[in-house]
Amino acid sequence: MTRPWRARRLRLPRQHAEVDPTAELAAPEIGEPAAPSIEVARTTRLSETFRALRHRNYRLFYTGQAISLTGTWMQTVAQSWLVIELTDSKAALGIVTTLQFLPITIFVLPAGVIADRVNKRDLILATRALAMVQALLLAVLVAAGSVELWHVYVLALVLGVSNAFEQPTRQAMVVEMVGKDDLINAVALNSGLFNGARLVGPSVAGVLIAVAGTEAAFAINAVSFIPSILALTMMDLSELKISDRVAPARANPLRELREGLSFVKRTPAALMIIIIAAFLGTFGYNFITVLPLVARYVLQGDSVDLGFLTAALGLGAFLSALVIAGQRRATRSQLFVGGALFALLLGAVALSESFYLSMLFLFLTGVANIIFAATSNTSLQLATPDHLRGRVMALYMLLIAGSTPIGASLTGFMAEVLGVQVTIGMLAAACLFGVAVGFLYYITHREQVEATAHASAIVATAP
């Protein structure tokens, strides 16, 4: 089982060498002076970092997403501020967050089945249109002075439904736009875009809300969906890189869902990633819930300090994404090292009582987070056949985002009972335990993991 897999790995460098634009510069003829290569190296490095953008469909998607995500982060800030203005209640703010993420918990797995059945581009178009209408309704209600808390609750639920169907579909469509060779680059660029928007959107929203009110932020978010929708309609679907292998005949949706879950269970390379993602998604990614409490009760800071702490986390993630984007493949060591560093740095945040140290630890936490997230996302997609990718990525998104109602509620309760620092320390310990379980699984199933790391290998070795 392992020899064919190793043979495929050994062929990869030769394939890349054939298209390496610097290959001729690496071996000049004897007696001739080597040409200056500093400028060429810089150009090559830059082109490697953004190589997924050479695919026209991905360029369109990326451009539309850049505008839309900035508006989305503006709405996130505006929605929280609106709830505070209406109620001055922390509980109400928690309910809105729960309602926005609960549909992901409930619907993301069925959404994965649908993503594998229909045209992914069209499904994403529908979800973007729904999100645009949601933002527009909020803008109109606030501008008219008739908004009530229950309106915000219902519309947060609508946005959650849109996200539940859009997220796994978008994840599964990325590889169709860029192919498997550029998948890690596209995943990293998406992560960088997300965190870049997280740096810009809230800052712009803060100023805009002070000048023009929350309705302006909601209206701009609604308008920001238009370039994204136009970009999707301009895609050339014939250029999508979809496997020619015939997918199994459509069955009962529940049976198809079980097929996706069964694939993960019997595919060691996928199961190993899901094990780690389950722990980090449930316990690690929800520590952001107590970050305001860290700023207020541990560091004795204010909202400005919270802004700097959040920005440090986002900046680390953004820069890490650019570095990961320059790589050609995801490695096993990145998966484990990224996950372990995330857990350890989260523990460091729990121990720190210095503002500047906490900023540094959060910056590094953002770096480690993207190392794990980009590597796990890419590795899972490479291990999954095309006709199952929507369902498998839906399970991944369930663990990463759909666990928020459970993880955030548990984190808040623990912070109330045990204290902020103890809670974050326990979350870090749970994450480290999850990485250890995943690593132990890898050690005990090394050959099976390596043999199933690529979907082509799984198909080739299937009985």
C-alpha positions as CSV (number, residue, x, y, z in Angstrom):
1,M,0.0,0.0,0.0
2,T,2.8,2.5,0.8
3,R,5.1,2.0,-2.2
4,P,2.6,3.4,-4.8
5,W,1.9,6.4,-2.6
6,R,5.6,7.1,-2.2
7,A,6.1,6.8,-5.9
8,R,3.4,9.5,-6.5
9,R,5.1,11.8,-4.0
10,L,8.5,11.4,-5.7
11,R,7.1,12.4,-9.0
12,L,5.7,15.7,-7.7
13,P,9.0,17.6,-7.5
14,R,9.9,16.6,-11.1
15,Q,6.5,17.9,-12.3
16,H,7.0,21.2,-10.6
17,A,10.6,21.4,-11.9
18,E,9.4,21.2,-15.5
19,V,7.4,24.4,-15.1
20,D,9.8,26.2,-12.8
21,P,10.6,29.6,-14.4
22,T,13.9,29.8,-12.6
23,A,15.1,26.4,-13.8
24,E,17.4,27.8,-16.5
25,L,18.9,30.3,-14.0
26,A,19.8,27.6,-11.6
27,A,22.4,26.1,-14.0
28,P,24.1,28.6,-16.3
29,E,26.5,27.3,-18.9
30,I,30.2,26.9,-17.8
31,G,32.3,29.9,-18.5
32,E,29.3,32.3,-18.7
33,P,28.6,34.7,-15.9
34,A,25.4,33.9,-14.0
35,A,22.7,36.4,-14.7
36,P,21.5,38.6,-11.8
37,S,18.7,36.7,-10.1
38,I,17.6,38.9,-7.2
39,E,14.8,40.6,-9.2
40,V,13.8,37.3,-10.7
41,A,13.7,35.6,-7.3
42,R,11.5,38.4,-5.9
43,T,9.1,38.2,-8.9
44,T,9.0,34.4,-8.6
45,R,8.3,34.5,-4.9
46,L,5.5,37.1,-5.4
47,S,4.0,35.0,-8.2
48,E,4.2,31.9,-6.1
49,T,2.3,33.6,-3.2
50,F,-0.6,34.6,-5.5
51,R,-0.4,31.8,-8.1
52,A,-4.0,30.8,-7.6
53,L,-5.0,34.1,-9.1
54,R,-3.8,33.0,-12.5
55,H,-7.1,31.1,-12.7
56,R,-9.7,33.5,-14.1
57,N,-12.6,31.9,-12.1
58,Y,-10.7,32.2,-8.9
59,R,-9.7,35.8,-9.7
60,L,-13.4,36.7,-10.1
61,F,-14.3,34.9,-6.9
62,Y,-11.5,36.4,-4.9
63,T,-12.2,40.0,-6.0
64,G,-15.9,39.7,-5.2
65,Q,-15.2,38.0,-1.9
66,A,-12.7,40.8,-0.9
67,I,-15.5,43.4,-1.1
68,S,-18.2,41.3,0.4
69,L,-16.1,40.1,3.4
70,T,-15.3,43.7,4.3
71,G,-19.0,44.5,4.4
72,T,-19.7,41.4,6.4
73,W,-17.3,42.4,9.1
74,M,-18.9,45.9,9.1
75,Q,-22.3,44.3,9.7
76,T,-20.9,42.1,12.5
77,V,-19.8,45.2,14.4
78,A,-23.0,47.1,13.6
79,Q,-25.3,44.2,14.6
80,S,-23.6,43.9,18.1
81,W,-23.8,47.7,18.6
82,L,-27.4,47.8,17.6
83,V,-28.3,45.1,20.1
84,I,-26.5,47.0,22.8
85,E,-28.3,50.2,21.9
86,L,-31.7,48.4,22.0
87,T,-31.2,46.4,25.2
88,D,-27.9,47.2,26.9
89,S,-27.9,43.4,27.7
90,K,-25.0,41.0,27.4
91,A,-27.5,38.1,27.4
92,A,-29.2,39.5,24.3
93,L,-25.9,39.8,22.6
94,G,-25.2,36.2,23.4
95,I,-28.6,35.1,22.0
96,V,-27.9,36.9,18.7
97,T,-24.6,35.1,18.3
98,T,-26.2,31.8,19.1
99,L,-29.0,32.3,16.6
100,Q,-26.5,33.3,13.9
101,F,-24.5,30.1,14.4
102,L,-27.2,27.6,15.3
103,P,-28.3,27.1,11.7
104,I,-24.8,26.0,10.9
105,T,-25.0,23.4,13.6
106,I,-28.3,22.1,12.4
107,F,-28.2,22.5,8.6
108,V,-24.5,22.3,7.5
109,L,-24.5,18.5,7.1
110,P,-27.6,18.5,4.9
111,A,-26.1,21.4,3.1
112,G,-23.1,19.3,2.2
113,V,-25.4,16.7,0.6
114,I,-27.1,19.4,-1.5
115,A,-23.7,20.9,-2.5
116,D,-22.8,17.5,-3.9
117,R,-26.1,17.3,-5.9
118,V,-26.4,20.7,-7.5
119,N,-24.3,23.3,-9.3
120,K,-22.2,24.9,-6.6
121,R,-21.9,28.3,-8.2
122,D,-25.7,28.6,-8.4
123,L,-26.1,27.5,-4.8
124,I,-23.6,30.2,-3.6
125,L,-25.4,32.8,-5.7
126,A,-28.7,32.0,-3.9
127,T,-27.0,32.2,-0.5
128,R,-25.4,35.6,-1.3
129,A,-28.7,36.9,-2.5
130,L,-30.4,35.8,0.7
131,A,-27.7,37.5,2.8
132,M,-28.0,40.7,0.8
133,V,-31.7,40.9,1.4
134,Q,-31.1,40.2,5.1
135,A,-28.7,43.2,5.3
136,L,-31.0,45.4,3.3
137,L,-34.0,44.7,5.6
138,L,-31.9,45.6,8.7
139,A,-30.8,48.8,7.0
140,V,-34.4,49.8,6.2
141,L,-35.8,48.9,9.7
142,V,-33.1,50.9,11.5
143,A,-33.4,53.9,9.1
144,A,-37.2,53.9,9.6
145,G,-36.8,53.8,13.4
146,S,-39.0,50.7,13.6
147,V,-36.4,48.1,14.4
148,E,-37.1,45.8,17.4
149,L,-35.0,43.2,19.1
150,W,-37.0,40.3,17.7
151,H,-36.3,41.7,14.2
152,V,-32.6,41.3,14.9
153,Y,-33.1,37.8,16.2
154,V,-35.0,36.6,13.2
155,L,-32.6,38.2,10.7
156,A,-29.6,36.8,12.5
157,L,-31.3,33.4,12.1
158,V,-31.8,34.1,8.4
159,L,-28.1,35.0,8.0
160,G,-27.2,31.8,9.8
161,V,-29.2,29.7,7.3
162,S,-27.4,31.5,4.4
163,N,-24.0,30.8,6.0
164,A,-24.9,27.1,6.7
165,F,-25.5,26.4,3.0
166,E,-22.8,28.8,1.6
167,Q,-19.8,27.8,3.7
168,P,-19.4,24.0,2.8
169,T,-20.3,24.8,-0.8
170,R,-17.7,27.5,-1.1
171,Q,-15.1,25.3,0.5
172,A,-15.8,22.5,-1.9
173,M,-15.8,24.7,-4.9
174,V,-12.3,26.2,-4.4
175,V,-10.5,23.1,-5.7
176,E,-12.8,23.2,-8.8
177,M,-11.6,26.7,-9.5
178,V,-7.9,26.2,-9.1
179,G,-7.1,22.5,-9.2
180,K,-5.3,20.4,-6.6
181,D,-1.8,21.8,-7.3
182,D,-2.9,25.3,-6.3
183,L,-5.3,24.3,-3.6
184,I,-3.2,25.2,-0.6
185,N,-2.4,28.5,-2.1
186,A,-6.1,29.3,-2.7
187,V,-7.0,28.2,0.9
188,A,-4.3,30.3,2.4
189,L,-5.2,33.3,0.2
190,N,-8.8,32.9,1.4
191,S,-7.6,32.9,5.0
192,G,-5.6,36.0,4.4
193,L,-8.5,37.7,2.8
194,F,-10.8,36.8,5.7
195,N,-8.4,38.1,8.3
196,G,-7.5,41.2,6.3
197,A,-11.2,42.0,6.1
198,R,-11.4,41.5,9.9
199,L,-8.7,44.2,10.3
200,V,-10.3,46.7,7.9
201,G,-14.1,46.1,8.3
202,P,-14.5,46.7,12.0
203,S,-12.3,49.8,11.9
204,V,-14.3,51.3,9.1
205,A,-17.6,50.3,10.8
206,G,-16.6,52.0,14.0
207,V,-16.1,55.4,12.3
208,L,-19.1,54.9,10.1
209,I,-21.5,54.1,12.9
210,A,-20.3,57.2,14.9
211,V,-20.9,59.4,11.8
212,A,-24.0,57.9,10.1
213,G,-25.4,55.2,12.4
214,T,-25.7,51.5,12.2
215,E,-28.1,51.6,9.2
216,A,-25.2,52.9,7.1
217,A,-23.1,49.8,7.9
218,F,-26.0,47.5,7.1
219,A,-26.7,49.3,3.8
220,I,-23.1,49.2,2.7
221,N,-22.9,45.5,3.5
222,A,-26.0,44.9,1.3
223,V,-24.4,46.8,-1.6
224,S,-21.1,44.9,-1.1
225,F,-22.8,41.7,-2.2
226,I,-23.4,43.0,-5.7
227,P,-19.8,42.7,-6.9
228,S,-19.6,39.2,-5.4
229,I,-22.8,38.2,-7.2
230,L,-21.7,39.7,-10.5
231,A,-18.3,37.9,-10.2
232,L,-20.1,34.6,-9.8
233,T,-22.3,35.2,-12.8
234,M,-19.2,36.0,-14.9
235,M,-17.5,32.6,-14.2
236,D,-16.8,30.2,-17.1
237,L,-18.2,26.9,-15.7
238,S,-16.5,25.0,-18.5
239,E,-13.1,25.9,-16.9
240,L,-14.0,24.3,-13.6
241,K,-11.6,21.4,-12.8
242,I,-14.1,18.6,-12.0
243,S,-13.1,14.9,-12.1
244,D,-14.2,12.9,-15.1
245,R,-14.9,9.9,-12.9
246,V,-18.6,9.1,-12.8
247,A,-20.1,9.7,-9.4
248,P,-22.4,7.0,-7.9
249,A,-26.1,7.2,-8.7
250,R,-28.1,9.6,-6.4
251,A,-29.6,7.8,-3.5
252,N,-31.8,8.8,-0.6
253,P,-30.4,12.1,0.9
254,L,-29.9,10.4,4.3
255,R,-28.1,7.6,2.7
256,E,-25.8,10.1,0.9
257,L,-25.2,11.8,4.2
258,R,-24.2,8.5,5.8
259,E,-22.0,7.8,2.8
260,G,-20.0,11.0,3.5
261,L,-19.7,10.3,7.2
262,S,-18.7,6.7,6.5
263,F,-16.0,7.9,4.1
264,V,-14.4,9.9,6.9
265,K,-14.7,7.0,9.3
266,R,-13.0,4.5,7.0
267,T,-10.4,6.9,5.5
268,P,-7.5,7.3,8.0
269,A,-6.1,10.5,6.4
270,A,-9.5,12.2,6.7
271,L,-10.3,10.8,10.2
272,M,-7.0,12.0,11.6
273,I,-7.8,15.6,10.6
274,I,-11.4,15.5,11.8
275,I,-10.2,14.3,15.3
276,I,-8.0,17.3,15.7
277,A,-10.5,19.7,14.2
278,A,-13.2,18.5,16.6
279,F,-11.1,19.5,19.6
280,L,-9.7,22.8,18.2
281,G,-13.1,23.8,16.8
282,T,-15.1,23.2,20.0
283,F,-12.6,24.4,22.6
284,G,-10.0,26.5,20.8
285,Y,-11.8,28.7,18.3
286,N,-14.4,29.8,20.9
287,F,-11.9,31.4,23.3
288,I,-12.7,34.6,21.3
289,T,-15.8,34.7,23.4
290,V,-13.8,35.5,26.5
291,L,-11.4,37.9,24.9
292,P,-13.4,41.0,26.0
293,L,-13.2,39.6,29.5
294,V,-9.4,39.2,29.2
295,A,-9.2,42.8,28.2
296,R,-11.5,44.0,31.0
297,Y,-10.8,41.7,34.0
298,V,-7.3,40.3,33.4
299,L,-5.5,43.2,31.8
300,Q,-7.8,46.0,33.3
301,G,-8.1,47.5,29.8
302,D,-10.9,49.2,27.9
303,S,-12.5,48.9,24.5
304,V,-9.4,50.4,22.8
305,D,-7.3,47.7,24.3
306,L,-9.7,45.1,23.2
307,G,-9.4,46.5,19.7
308,F,-5.6,46.1,19.8
309,L,-5.8,42.6,21.1
310,T,-8.3,41.6,18.4
311,A,-6.1,43.3,15.7
312,A,-3.0,41.4,16.9
313,L,-4.8,38.1,16.5
314,G,-6.0,39.1,13.0
315,L,-2.6,40.5,11.9
316,G,-0.8,37.3,12.9
317,A,-3.3,35.2,10.9
318,F,-3.1,37.5,7.9
319,L,0.7,37.4,7.7
320,S,0.8,33.7,8.3
321,A,-1.7,33.2,5.4
322,L,0.7,35.0,3.1
323,V,3.6,32.8,4.1
324,I,1.5,29.6,3.7
325,A,0.3,30.8,0.3
326,G,3.9,30.6,-1.0
327,Q,4.1,26.9,-0.3
328,R,3.4,24.1,-2.8
329,R,1.9,21.5,-0.5
330,A,0.6,20.9,2.9
331,T,2.7,18.8,5.2
332,R,2.0,16.5,8.1
333,S,4.4,18.4,10.3
334,Q,2.6,21.7,9.7
335,L,-0.7,20.1,10.8
336,F,0.6,18.8,14.1
337,V,3.0,21.7,14.8
338,G,0.4,24.3,14.0
339,G,-2.2,22.7,16.2
340,A,0.2,22.2,19.1
341,L,1.5,25.7,18.9
342,F,-2.0,27.1,18.8
343,A,-2.8,25.2,22.1
344,L,0.4,26.2,23.8
345,L,0.1,29.9,22.8
346,L,-3.5,29.8,24.0
347,G,-2.1,28.6,27.4
348,A,0.4,31.5,27.3
349,V,-2.5,34.0,26.9
350,A,-4.1,32.4,29.9
351,L,-1.0,33.0,32.0
352,S,-0.2,36.5,30.8
353,E,-1.2,39.5,32.9
354,S,0.9,41.9,30.7
355,F,-0.9,43.8,27.9
356,Y,2.0,43.7,25.6
357,L,2.8,40.1,26.2
358,S,-0.8,39.2,25.6
359,M,-0.7,41.1,22.3
360,L,2.4,39.2,21.3
361,F,0.9,35.8,22.3
362,L,-2.3,36.6,20.4
363,F,-0.3,37.6,17.3
364,L,1.5,34.2,17.5
365,T,-1.8,32.4,18.1
366,G,-3.1,33.9,14.9
367,V,0.0,32.6,13.1
368,A,-0.4,29.1,14.5
369,N,-4.1,29.1,13.8
370,I,-3.6,29.6,10.0
371,I,-0.8,27.1,9.8
372,F,-3.2,24.5,11.2
373,A,-6.4,25.7,9.4
374,A,-4.9,26.0,5.9
375,T,-3.0,22.7,6.2
376,S,-6.0,20.8,7.6
377,N,-8.4,22.2,5.1
378,T,-6.1,21.5,2.1
379,S,-5.2,18.0,3.3
380,L,-8.8,17.0,3.9
381,Q,-9.9,18.2,0.4
382,L,-7.0,16.3,-1.2
383,A,-8.0,13.1,0.6
384,T,-11.6,13.4,-0.6
385,P,-13.0,12.4,-4.0
386,D,-14.9,15.1,-5.9
387,H,-18.3,13.6,-5.5
388,L,-18.0,13.5,-1.7
389,R,-16.2,16.8,-1.1
390,G,-19.3,18.8,-0.2
391,R,-20.4,16.4,2.5
392,V,-16.9,16.0,4.0
393,M,-16.3,19.8,4.1
394,A,-19.7,20.2,5.7
395,L,-18.6,17.9,8.5
396,Y,-15.4,20.0,8.8
397,M,-17.3,23.2,8.9
398,L,-19.6,21.7,11.5
399,L,-16.7,21.2,13.8
400,I,-15.0,24.5,13.0
401,A,-18.0,26.9,13.0
402,G,-21.0,24.8,13.8
403,S,-19.7,24.0,17.3
404,T,-19.9,27.7,18.3
405,P,-23.2,27.5,20.1
406,I,-21.9,24.7,22.2
407,G,-18.4,25.9,22.7
408,A,-19.2,29.5,23.3
409,S,-21.9,28.6,25.8
410,L,-19.6,26.2,27.6
411,T,-16.8,28.8,27.6
412,G,-19.0,31.5,29.0
413,F,-20.3,29.3,31.8
414,M,-16.8,28.2,32.7
415,A,-15.5,31.8,32.8
416,E,-18.4,32.7,35.1
417,V,-17.7,29.9,37.5
418,L,-13.9,29.3,37.3
419,G,-12.6,32.6,36.2
420,V,-11.3,33.8,32.8
421,Q,-7.6,32.7,33.1
422,V,-8.5,29.2,34.4
423,T,-11.1,28.8,31.6
424,I,-8.6,29.7,28.8
425,G,-6.0,27.4,30.4
426,M,-8.5,24.5,30.4
427,L,-9.5,25.2,26.8
428,A,-5.8,25.2,25.8
429,A,-5.3,21.9,27.6
430,A,-8.3,20.4,25.8
431,C,-6.8,21.5,22.4
432,L,-3.4,20.1,23.2
433,F,-5.0,16.8,24.2
434,G,-6.9,16.7,20.9
435,V,-3.6,17.3,18.9
436,A,-2.0,14.5,21.0
437,V,-4.9,12.1,20.2
438,G,-4.6,12.9,16.5
439,F,-0.8,12.4,16.6
440,L,-1.2,9.1,18.4
441,Y,-3.7,8.0,15.7
442,Y,-1.2,8.9,13.0
443,I,1.6,7.0,14.7
444,T,-0.6,3.9,15.0
445,H,-2.0,4.2,11.5
446,R,0.9,5.7,9.6
447,E,0.8,3.5,6.5
448,Q,-3.0,3.8,6.2
449,V,-2.9,7.6,6.6
450,E,-0.2,7.9,4.0
451,A,-1.9,5.6,1.6
452,T,-5.2,7.5,1.8
453,A,-3.8,11.0,1.8
454,H,-4.8,11.6,-1.9
455,A,-8.2,10.9,-3.4
456,S,-6.5,9.5,-6.5
457,A,-4.7,6.9,-4.3
458,I,-8.0,6.0,-2.6
459,V,-9.7,5.4,-6.0
460,A,-6.8,3.5,-7.4
461,T,-6.6,1.1,-4.4
462,A,-10.3,0.7,-3.8
463,P,-11.5,-2.9,-4.2
